[in-house]
């Protein structure tokens, strides 16, 4: 299996609902949410309550679990997504090559 092949979401993880910032409005969060803060739509089982609903932000809809991102557990996923968040934030230094 290629490392970027989509995989099923890991139960009890929720890293993709914690690490990324969300700049678009969503129910209860008219200004989105900051990085590193659990989304209030994350339930006790760490599943998104907005999954499959039209009000789910586009950035969330576009994020798909993969072996690279999810690794061997929630801690890996949270660290990977946090690094991605820092690397892609406005004003972050980028290098080519």
N, C-alpha and C positions, 0 to 999 in steps of 0.2 A: 504494500500500500504506500502511495506517495504521502509525504508528510503534510501536504496541503489539501489532501482529500478530506471533504467534510465528514464528520463523524456525529454520532448522536450526542446530545447534551448530557453531561454527567450529572446524575442526581446528587443533590446536596452541595453543589459547587457555588453557583451564583457569582463567580468572578467577573463575568461580563456585565453584571448589574451593579458592580461595585467600583472597579478600576476606572472605567472610562468616564469622562465628562460628557454631558449631554447638553448641547446649547439650544436645542429646539424645545418649545413648550410641550408639556404633556399634562394630563389630568393631575391637579394638585401641585404642579410645579410649573408655573407660567414662565419661568426663566431657566428651565432645565435643572440640572444638578451638577455640582462640582465633582471632579475626579476623586476617587477614594472614599466616597460617601455612598453607603448602600442606598439603592433606589427604594423609595417607599412602596413601590409596587412589587417588591420581592417578598414572597410569602415565607412562612416559617420553614417550609421545605426547600427554600431557596429556588423557587420557580417564579417566573414572571407572570403576574396577574393580567398583564396586558397582551400576552403572547397570542397572536392570531387576531387581535382586534385592530380596527383601523386607527385608533388613537396611539398605538405603539409608535414611538419615534422611528424615523427612517434609518437612523444610525444603528438602532437596535435590530431592526429587520435585516439590515445588511451584514451584520456580524454573524458569521457561521463558525461553529466549533470545528477545530481541526487538530490533528495530532500535534503539530508544532505549538499551537496555542495552548492546548489543554494539558499536554505532557502526561505526567503520571499522577496528577492530582490537583486539587483546588489551589494549593499553595503555588505550584508551578504556573497555573493559569493566571492567578492574581499577579504574580511577579512579571510574567510575560506581557500581560495587558498593561500593567503599570509602566513598563519600559516603553511600550508602544505609545501610550498616552503622553509621556514626557517627550518622546522623539517627535511627535506630531503636533505638539501644542504651538500656537502662534509664537513666533520669536525664537523657537528652538533652533540651535545651530545645526546645520546640516552639512554633510560633506559628500562629495561625489567620488565614488571609487573606493 
